[in-house]
Amino acid sequence: DEADRMLEMGFADDIRDIASHTKHNRQTLLFSATYPDNIKALSKDLMHEPETIKVEAVHKTDHIRQQLIGCDKSSRTDALLAAMQHFAIEQAVIFCNTKQTVNEVSQALRHAGYLSLGLHGDLDQRDRDQTYIRFKQGSAHCLVATDVAARGLDVDELQAVINYDLPRDPEVYVHRIGRTGRAGSEGLALSLFTEREQYKREAIEDLLKHNIPAMHQSDLTDSHDTAKPPYVTICFAEGRKNKLRPGDIVGAITAKGKIPGTVIGNITVLDFVAFAAVEREYANEALRLLEKS
């Protein structure tokens, strides 16, 4: 899966090595949202007379408001924070091109009062799961991620996608912003850019076949108070393998009658760990009850 990234990010030799230990008559399936020509060439070593199945993209950008924000390279982070305020953003996925930038942007957002989570390739699977679930459960404002780490990310009614860095490939831009404005809901896609990135802007607009409205950082106004995320995620050190079920979690939190079941949000149960979202004002009481039960 994500065959283009697996072959593009330097894993081609490893994949060839693994394939060399398999039977000659194996079946090989490659899946990807994007599949450029250079990746097709690499895949010839792995496949023999393959069938190509292409599904036309059904996601449209009609419901996504796109906005470019011009800034200087040195003030990019300030522009991001100003845009969060100006557009009253309460939850967003923020894309960066490198994992170092992910860490720097996450830290800057936290210093500004946002609950921000970073997602990149250096995280182990357990931390990736926890980060993704916390964001999906509404207990964080921002998920700052690289493209590779965000593959497969699917959040219902995501308010906004922000390109802290414009991608080098215009198709990646379309793929990024397609995470907002799904199922007919309204979405917002903000993109920061400098004068030196004008060529990226032009490539994206050529692909979209229309211009994207642009404004400057100086046009942004600070008119929004940042509220805390609506939910807090509680983590349980047991999961499916321990026969823990969502109903058990609901029952444990509501057993004393002090907390109504309506304040419990998304519950995700994995093999050895589980996560439950509880409305913020009830979270401390829920944790206290769980620790005593």
Secondary structure, DSSP 4 states (H G I P E B T S, - for coil): --HHHHIIIIIHHHHHHHHHTS-TT-------S---HHHHHHHTTT-SS-----------STTEEEEEEE--GGGHHHHHHHHHHHTT-SSEEEE-SSHHHHHHHHHHHHHTT--EEEE-TTS-HHHHHHHHHHHHTT--SEEEE-TTTTTT---TT--EEEESS--SSHHHHHHHHTTSSGGG--EEEEEEE-GGGHHHHHHHHHHHTSPPPEEEGGG-------PPPSEEEEEES--GGGT--HHHHHHHHHTTSSS-GGGEEEEEE-SS-EEEEEEHHHHHHHHHHHHH-
